[in-house]
Structure formats: structure tokens, C-alpha cells
Amino acid sequence: MPIYEYQCQSCGHELEAIQKMSDAALTDCPQCKESSLKKRISAAGFRLSGSGWYETDFKTGKKKNLTNQDTGSASKSADKPAGPSAS
């Protein structure tokens, strides 16, 4: 569940609330008891990673081309350094 930030327009009190996306926004300030809470816009504090996400997300170096390594021949040619061939 997401964490929402609220700020009271009357007293300036700030709070965070864990709510479902379908829950109604909070309106009553727990400090001054006025119904003047407003939802603040803030950056997300998490990163989506792990199984189920795109293969190249959050990967570095040789790990970016996992599908080529699985096929075999495509990765072998990609791993060899480019240079003059001895024919």
C-alpha cells in the first residue's frame, strides 16, 4: 500500500498515512481537529525490481544481455573483442 503525505492548511501539521489507493483522502487534522488536510505530492521511496520486471531494468555490465547469453551463438560473437581476424 502506498504512503501518502498530508499537511494541514490550518496549523501546518504534517503526517504520513498508509492507505489503499481506493481509500478516500483524509480530511481531519489529528492535531488541531480542523478538516483542512490536503494531500501533498511527493516522490516515491521505492524502486521496482526483481522477477517480473523488464530484463534490462537495474542491471549493469554483462548482465544487461541475458537473453543473448541464453541463446548461445549470439552471445559468443558479442563477447569476443573486435580486432583483426587471423584467416
N, CA, C and O atoms as a MOPAC input file, in Angstrom:
PM7 MOZYME 1SCF
protein

 N      0.84200 1    -1.17800 1     0.00000 1
 C      0.00000 1     0.00000 1     0.00000 1
 C      0.88300 1     1.23700 1     0.00000 1
 O      1.93600 1     1.25700 1     0.63800 1
 N      0.45400 1     2.26400 1    -0.71400 1
 C      1.24200 1     3.49800 1    -0.77500 1
 C      1.18300 1     4.30400 1     0.51600 1
 O      0.24400 1     4.19600 1     1.30500 1
 N      2.20700 1     5.10300 1     0.69900 1
 C      2.26700 1     6.03100 1     1.82200 1
 C      1.96900 1     7.42300 1     1.27500 1
 O      2.65500 1     7.90000 1     0.37200 1
 N      0.95500 1     8.06500 1     1.81900 1
 C      0.57100 1     9.40600 1     1.39400 1
 C      0.99000 1    10.42300 1     2.45500 1
 O      0.93900 1    10.14900 1     3.65400 1
 N      1.40100 1    11.58900 1     1.99200 1
 C      1.77000 1    12.67700 1     2.88500 1
 C      0.64700 1    13.71100 1     2.87700 1
 O      0.08400 1    14.04400 1     1.83400 1
 N      0.34300 1    14.20300 1     4.06600 1
 C     -0.69400 1    15.21500 1     4.22400 1
 C     -0.13600 1    16.39500 1     4.99000 1
 O      0.79300 1    16.25000 1     5.78500 1
 N     -0.71400 1    17.58000 1     4.74500 1
 C     -0.35500 1    18.77700 1     5.50200 1
 C     -1.63400 1    19.53900 1     5.81300 1
 O     -2.48700 1    19.72900 1     4.94600 1
 N     -1.75400 1    19.97000 1     7.06000 1
 C     -2.91400 1    20.73200 1     7.49200 1
 C     -2.76800 1    22.17900 1     7.01700 1
 O     -1.72900 1    22.80400 1     7.23200 1
 N     -3.79400 1    22.70000 1     6.38200 1
 C     -3.77200 1    24.07600 1     5.90500 1
 C     -4.00100 1    25.07300 1     7.04200 1
 O     -3.70600 1    26.25800 1     6.88800 1
 N     -4.52200 1    24.61000 1     8.17800 1
 C     -4.78500 1    25.49700 1     9.32200 1
 C     -3.57000 1    25.65400 1    10.23000 1
 O     -3.13200 1    26.77200 1    10.50200 1
 N     -3.02100 1    24.51600 1    10.70400 1
 C     -1.92800 1    24.59000 1    11.68700 1
 C     -0.56100 1    24.20700 1    11.11800 1
 O      0.45700 1    24.40600 1    11.78200 1
 N     -0.52300 1    23.66300 1     9.90700 1
 C      0.75400 1    23.30200 1     9.28900 1
 C      1.27900 1    21.92500 1     9.68100 1
 O      2.37300 1    21.54200 1     9.26800 1
 N      0.51100 1    21.17800 1    10.47100 1
 C      0.92600 1    19.83100 1    10.89500 1
 C      1.07500 1    18.92400 1     9.67000 1
 O      0.23000 1    18.93100 1     8.77400 1
 N      2.17100 1    18.13500 1     9.64400 1
 C      2.41800 1    17.19400 1     8.55200 1
 C      2.33300 1    15.77800 1     9.07600 1
 O      2.75100 1    15.50700 1    10.20200 1
 N      1.79300 1    14.86200 1     8.26700 1
 C      1.71200 1    13.46200 1     8.66100 1
 C      1.75200 1    12.57000 1     7.43400 1
 O      1.50400 1    13.01100 1     6.31100 1
 N      2.07200 1    11.30200 1     7.67300 1
 C      2.07100 1    10.28400 1     6.63300 1
 C      1.02400 1     9.24900 1     7.00200 1
 O      0.82500 1     8.94700 1     8.17800 1
 N      0.34900 1     8.70200 1     5.98300 1
 C     -0.67400 1     7.69000 1     6.22300 1
 C     -0.54500 1     6.59100 1     5.17600 1
 O     -0.42700 1     6.87200 1     3.98300 1
 N     -0.56800 1     5.34100 1     5.62600 1
 C     -0.57200 1     4.19900 1     4.71800 1
 C     -2.02500 1     3.90800 1     4.38200 1
 O     -2.82200 1     3.57500 1     5.26000 1
 N     -2.36300 1     4.03700 1     3.10200 1
 C     -3.74300 1     3.86100 1     2.67000 1
 C     -3.79200 1     3.08300 1     1.37000 1
 O     -2.83200 1     3.07200 1     0.60000 1
 N     -4.91600 1     2.43600 1     1.13700 1
 C     -5.15500 1     1.83100 1    -0.16600 1
 C     -5.39500 1     2.94900 1    -1.17200 1
 O     -5.80600 1     4.05100 1    -0.80700 1
 N     -5.13700 1     2.65500 1    -2.43400 1
 C     -5.38200 1     3.65600 1    -3.46100 1
 C     -6.86900 1     3.98300 1    -3.55800 1
 O     -7.23700 1     5.08900 1    -3.95400 1
 N     -7.71900 1     3.03200 1    -3.20100 1
 C     -9.16400 1     3.23500 1    -3.29300 1
 C     -9.73400 1     3.95400 1    -2.06700 1
 O    -10.89800 1     4.35300 1    -2.08600 1
 N     -8.94400 1     4.13000 1    -1.00200 1
 C     -9.42500 1     4.82300 1     0.19600 1
 C     -9.61800 1     6.31200 1    -0.06900 1
 O     -8.90200 1     6.91000 1    -0.87200 1
 N    -10.57800 1     6.89000 1     0.60500 1
 C    -10.81000 1     8.33300 1     0.49800 1
 C     -9.67600 1     9.08100 1     1.19600 1
 O     -9.08800 1     8.58800 1     2.15800 1
 N     -9.38200 1    10.27500 1     0.69400 1
 C     -8.32300 1    11.09600 1     1.29100 1
 C     -8.73800 1    11.54100 1     2.69200 1
 O     -9.91400 1    11.78000 1     2.96400 1
 N     -7.73700 1    11.64600 1     3.57700 1
 C     -8.00200 1    12.12900 1     4.93300 1
 C     -8.31900 1    13.62600 1     4.88300 1
 O     -7.78600 1    14.35600 1     4.04700 1
 N     -9.19000 1    14.06800 1     5.78400 1
 C     -9.54200 1    15.48500 1     5.81700 1
 C     -9.36900 1    16.11100 1     7.19300 1
 O     -9.12800 1    17.31500 1     7.28900 1
 N     -9.48600 1    15.32200 1     8.26600 1
 C     -9.42900 1    15.86300 1     9.62400 1
 C     -8.01300 1    15.79300 1    10.18600 1
 O     -7.40400 1    14.72400 1    10.21700 1
 N     -7.49400 1    16.93000 1    10.62900 1
 C     -6.16000 1    17.01200 1    11.22800 1
 C     -6.19900 1    16.41900 1    12.63200 1
 O     -7.05500 1    16.79400 1    13.43500 1
 N     -5.28100 1    15.49300 1    12.94300 1
 C     -5.28000 1    14.90600 1    14.28600 1
 C     -4.79700 1    15.87100 1    15.36600 1
 O     -5.02600 1    15.63200 1    16.55200 1
 N     -4.13500 1    16.95500 1    14.97400 1
 C     -3.59000 1    17.88500 1    15.95800 1
 C     -4.58300 1    18.99500 1    16.31500 1
 O     -4.86700 1    19.21800 1    17.49200 1
 N     -5.10900 1    19.68900 1    15.30400 1
 C     -5.99900 1    20.81900 1    15.59300 1
 C     -7.47700 1    20.48700 1    15.38500 1
 O     -8.34300 1    21.31600 1    15.66300 1
 N     -7.76800 1    19.28500 1    14.90100 1
 C     -9.13000 1    18.78200 1    14.70600 1
 C     -9.92700 1    19.52200 1    13.63100 1
 O    -11.13300 1    19.31100 1    13.50400 1
 N     -9.26900 1    20.38400 1    12.85900 1
 C     -9.93300 1    21.05800 1    11.73900 1
 C     -9.97300 1    20.10700 1    10.54700 1
 O     -9.13000 1    19.21800 1    10.43700 1
 N    -10.93600 1    20.28600 1     9.66500 1
 C    -10.99100 1    19.43900 1     8.45800 1
 C    -10.33700 1    20.19100 1     7.29800 1
 O    -10.99800 1    20.58300 1     6.33700 1
 N     -9.02000 1    20.38000 1     7.41500 1
 C     -8.29000 1    21.13100 1     6.39500 1
 C     -7.01700 1    20.41500 1     5.94300 1
 O     -6.05200 1    21.06900 1     5.54800 1
 N     -7.00100 1    19.07300 1     5.99700 1
 C     -5.84100 1    18.32300 1     5.49700 1
 C     -5.85100 1    18.29600 1     3.98500 1
 O     -6.89700 1    18.10700 1     3.36300 1
 N     -4.69500 1    18.48300 1     3.40300 1
 C     -4.52800 1    18.39800 1     1.94700 1
 C     -3.42000 1    17.40600 1     1.65300 1
 O     -2.39100 1    17.39100 1     2.32800 1
 N     -3.63800 1    16.57500 1     0.63700 1
 C     -2.64400 1    15.59200 1     0.22600 1
 C     -1.49700 1    16.31900 1    -0.47700 1
 O     -1.72100 1    17.17300 1    -1.33400 1
 N     -0.26600 1    15.96600 1    -0.10000 1
 C      0.92200 1    16.55900 1    -0.71100 1
 C      1.43100 1    15.66400 1    -1.82700 1
 O      1.19800 1    14.45500 1    -1.81900 1
 N      2.11300 1    16.24900 1    -2.76900 1
 C      2.75600 1    15.49700 1    -3.84400 1
 C      4.19200 1    15.24500 1    -3.42200 1
 O      4.91000 1    16.17900 1    -3.06200 1
 N      4.61600 1    13.98400 1    -3.46600 1
 C      5.98000 1    13.64500 1    -3.04800 1
 C      6.51900 1    12.52200 1    -3.92800 1
 O      5.76400 1    11.84100 1    -4.62300 1
 N      7.82400 1    12.34400 1    -3.88500 1
 C      8.47800 1    11.29700 1    -4.67400 1
 C      8.29900 1     9.94000 1    -4.01000 1
 O      8.23700 1     9.83800 1    -2.78500 1
 N      8.22000 1     8.92500 1    -4.81500 1
 C      8.10000 1     7.56100 1    -4.29100 1
 C      9.41400 1     7.14400 1    -3.64600 1
 O     10.48900 1     7.47900 1    -4.14500 1
 N      9.33000 1     6.41900 1    -2.54200 1
 C     10.52400 1     5.99100 1    -1.82200 1
 C     10.85700 1     4.53800 1    -2.06400 1
 O     11.39700 1     3.87700 1    -1.17700 1
 N     10.55000 1     4.01600 1    -3.25000 1
 C     10.85100 1     2.62000 1    -3.54400 1
 C     11.24200 1     2.46800 1    -4.99900 1
 O     11.00300 1     3.35900 1    -5.81400 1
 N     11.84100 1     1.33700 1    -5.32000 1
 C     12.26600 1     1.04800 1    -6.67900 1
 C     11.70700 1    -0.30500 1    -7.06700 1
 O     11.82800 1    -1.26500 1    -6.30600 1
 N     11.10300 1    -0.39700 1    -8.22800 1
 C     10.53900 1    -1.65200 1    -8.69400 1
 C     11.64300 1    -2.49500 1    -9.31400 1
 O     12.18800 1    -2.13900 1   -10.36000 1
 N     11.97600 1    -3.61100 1    -8.67400 1
 C     12.98100 1    -4.51500 1    -9.21000 1
 C     12.65700 1    -5.92500 1    -8.76400 1
 O     11.82800 1    -6.13300 1    -7.87800 1
 N     13.30200 1    -6.87400 1    -9.37000 1
 C     13.04600 1    -8.26800 1    -9.02600 1
 C     12.42400 1    -9.00300 1   -10.19100 1
 O     12.29900 1    -8.45500 1   -11.28700 1
 N     12.04000 1   -10.22400 1    -9.96100 1
 C     11.46900 1   -11.00900 1   -11.04600 1
 C     10.13300 1   -10.41600 1   -11.46600 1
 O      9.37400 1    -9.91500 1   -10.63700 1
 N      9.85900 1   -10.47800 1   -12.74900 1
 C      8.61500 1    -9.94400 1   -13.25900 1
 C      8.76300 1    -8.58600 1   -13.91700 1
 O      7.81700 1    -8.11100 1   -14.54500 1
 N      9.91800 1    -7.94500 1   -13.79500 1
 C     10.12800 1    -6.65600 1   -14.42900 1
 C     10.96700 1    -6.85500 1   -15.68500 1
 O     11.42700 1    -7.96500 1   -15.95600 1
 N     11.16600 1    -5.80300 1   -16.43900 1
 C     11.92500 1    -5.90800 1   -17.67400 1
 C     13.33300 1    -6.41200 1   -17.39600 1
 O     13.93500 1    -6.08200 1   -16.37400 1
 N     13.84000 1    -7.20400 1   -18.30700 1
 C     15.13100 1    -7.86900 1   -18.13900 1
 C     16.27000 1    -6.88400 1   -17.92700 1
 O     17.18300 1    -7.15900 1   -17.14800 1
 N     16.23600 1    -5.73900 1   -18.60700 1
 C     17.35600 1    -4.80600 1   -18.54600 1
 C     17.23600 1    -3.76800 1   -17.44600 1
 O     18.15500 1    -2.97000 1   -17.26000 1
 N     16.14300 1    -3.75400 1   -16.71800 1
 C     15.98100 1    -2.77400 1   -15.64000 1
 C     16.97800 1    -3.03600 1   -14.51500 1
 O     17.11200 1    -4.16600 1   -14.04600 1
 N     17.66400 1    -2.00100 1   -14.09200 1
 C     18.54300 1    -2.01300 1   -12.92200 1
 C     19.70500 1    -2.99800 1   -13.05300 1
 O     20.21400 1    -3.47500 1   -12.03900 1
 N     20.12500 1    -3.30700 1   -14.24600 1
 C     21.25400 1    -4.22400 1   -14.43100 1
 C     22.42100 1    -3.46200 1   -15.03300 1
 O     22.22600 1    -2.48800 1   -15.76100 1
 N     23.62600 1    -3.90300 1   -14.73000 1
 C     24.81500 1    -3.24100 1   -15.24400 1
 C     25.72500 1    -4.25700 1   -15.91400 1
 O     25.61800 1    -5.46300 1   -15.69000 1
 N     26.61200 1    -3.74300 1   -16.73100 1
 C     27.63900 1    -4.58600 1   -17.33800 1
 C     27.08800 1    -5.68900 1   -18.21900 1
 O     26.14900 1    -5.47200 1   -18.98600 1
 N     27.68000 1    -6.88600 1   -18.10700 1
 C     27.31400 1    -8.01900 1   -18.95700 1
 C     25.93800 1    -8.57400 1   -18.63300 1
 O     25.37200 1    -9.30700 1   -19.44300 1
 N     25.39000 1    -8.24900 1   -17.48700 1
 C     24.08400 1    -8.76800 1   -17.09900 1
 C     22.95500 1    -8.20600 1   -17.96200 1
 O     21.86100 1    -8.76900 1   -17.97400 1
 N     23.19600 1    -7.09600 1   -18.69300 1
 C     22.14800 1    -6.47200 1   -19.48800 1
 C     21.67000 1    -7.35300 1   -20.63700 1
 O     20.51400 1    -7.24000 1   -21.04500 1
 N     22.50900 1    -8.21400 1   -21.16400 1
 C     22.14700 1    -9.01600 1   -22.33100 1
 C     21.89300 1   -10.46900 1   -21.96200 1
 O     22.47500 1   -11.37100 1   -22.56500 1
 N     21.04600 1   -10.70200 1   -20.99500 1
 C     20.77900 1   -12.07000 1   -20.56000 1
 C     20.10200 1   -12.89500 1   -21.64200 1
 O     20.37500 1   -14.09100 1   -21.74600 1
 N     19.22900 1   -12.30400 1   -22.45400 1
 C     18.54700 1   -13.08400 1   -23.49000 1
 C     19.53200 1   -13.54600 1   -24.55500 1
 O     19.38000 1   -14.64800 1   -25.08200 1
 N     20.53400 1   -12.74000 1   -24.88700 1
 C     21.54200 1   -13.17400 1   -25.85800 1
 C     22.39000 1   -14.31500 1   -25.31200 1
 O     22.76600 1   -15.21500 1   -26.06300 1
 N     22.69600 1   -14.29500 1   -24.02500 1
 C     23.50200 1   -15.35700 1   -23.43700 1
 C     22.72800 1   -16.66400 1   -23.39400 1
 O     23.32300 1   -17.73700 1   -23.49500 1
 N     21.43500 1   -16.59000 1   -23.24800 1
 C     20.61600 1   -17.79600 1   -23.20200 1
 C     20.56000 1   -18.49900 1   -24.55800 1
 O     20.44300 1   -19.72300 1   -24.61400 1
 N     20.64100 1   -17.73600 1   -25.64700 1
 C     20.53700 1   -18.34600 1   -26.96700 1
 C     21.83200 1   -19.01700 1   -27.39800 1
 O     21.80200 1   -19.91700 1   -28.23700 1
 N     22.96000 1   -18.60800 1   -26.85300 1
 C     24.22200 1   -19.29200 1   -27.13900 1
 C     25.05000 1   -18.59800 1   -28.18600 1
 O     25.96400 1   -17.85300 1   -27.83300 1
 N     24.77300 1   -18.80600 1   -29.47900 1
 C     25.64500 1   -18.31300 1   -30.53700 1
 C     25.68300 1   -16.79600 1   -30.61100 1
 O     26.73200 1   -16.23800 1   -30.93500 1
 N     24.60500 1   -16.11400 1   -30.33100 1
 C     24.58200 1   -14.65600 1   -30.40400 1
 C     25.50000 1   -14.05000 1   -29.35600 1
 O     26.14900 1   -13.03800 1   -29.62100 1
 N     25.56900 1   -14.64200 1   -28.17900 1
 C     26.40000 1   -14.07400 1   -27.11900 1
 C     27.87200 1   -14.36200 1   -27.35000 1
 O     28.71700 1   -13.55400 1   -26.96700 1
 N     28.20300 1   -15.48900 1   -27.96600 1
 C     29.61200 1   -15.81800 1   -28.19600 1
 C     30.27700 1   -14.81700 1   -29.11500 1
 O     31.42200 1   -14.42600 1   -28.88900 1
 N     29.56600 1   -14.39800 1   -30.15200 1
 C     30.14200 1   -13.42400 1   -31.06300 1
 C     30.20200 1   -12.04200 1   -30.42100 1
 O     31.09300 1   -11.25600 1   -30.74100 1
 N     29.26700 1   -11.73400 1   -29.52000 1
 C     29.24000 1   -10.44000 1   -28.85800 1
 C     30.32800 1   -10.33400 1   -27.79900 1
 O     30.79800 1    -9.23100 1   -27.52100 1
 N     30.74400 1   -11.45100 1   -27.19600 1
 C     31.74100 1   -11.42200 1   -26.12100 1
 C     33.15700 1   -11.32500 1   -26.63500 1
 O     34.04600 1   -10.92400 1   -25.88500 1
 N     33.40600 1   -11.68000 1   -27.89700 1
 C     34.76000 1   -11.63800 1   -28.44300 1
 C     35.13900 1   -10.19300 1   -28.75100 1
 O     34.31700 1    -9.44600 1   -29.28000 1
 N     36.36100 1    -9.78800 1   -28.43100 1
 C     36.77600 1    -8.41700 1   -28.75300 1
 C     36.91400 1    -8.24400 1   -30.26000 1
 O     37.32300 1    -9.16000 1   -30.97300 1
 N     36.56300 1    -7.04700 1   -30.72700 1
 C     36.68600 1    -6.74700 1   -32.15100 1
 C     38.15800 1    -6.48200 1   -32.47300 1
 O     38.84900 1    -5.78400 1   -31.73100 1
 N     38.60700 1    -7.02300 1   -33.54200 1
 C     40.00200 1    -6.82500 1   -33.92400 1
 C     40.27000 1    -7.55300 1   -35.22400 1
 O     39.36100 1    -8.15100 1   -35.80200 1
 N     41.48500 1    -7.51100 1   -35.68100 1
 C     41.80800 1    -8.18200 1   -36.95900 1
 C     41.67000 1    -9.69500 1   -36.82400 1
 O     42.10800 1   -10.29500 1   -35.84200 1
 N     41.06400 1   -10.27800 1   -37.81600 1
 C     40.88400 1   -11.72800 1   -37.77600 1
 C     42.06500 1   -12.42500 1   -38.44100 1
 O     42.60900 1   -11.91900 1   -39.42200 1
 N     42.45700 1   -13.55900 1   -37.92700 1
 C     43.57100 1   -14.33000 1   -38.49100 1
 C     42.99300 1   -15.38400 1   -39.39800 1
 O     42.58500 1   -16.44600 1   -38.92900 1
 N     42.94700 1   -15.10800 1   -40.72700 1
 C     42.38000 1   -16.06200 1   -41.67300 1
 C     43.42800 1   -16.80600 1   -42.39900 1
 O     43.11700 1   -17.65300 1   -43.23700 1

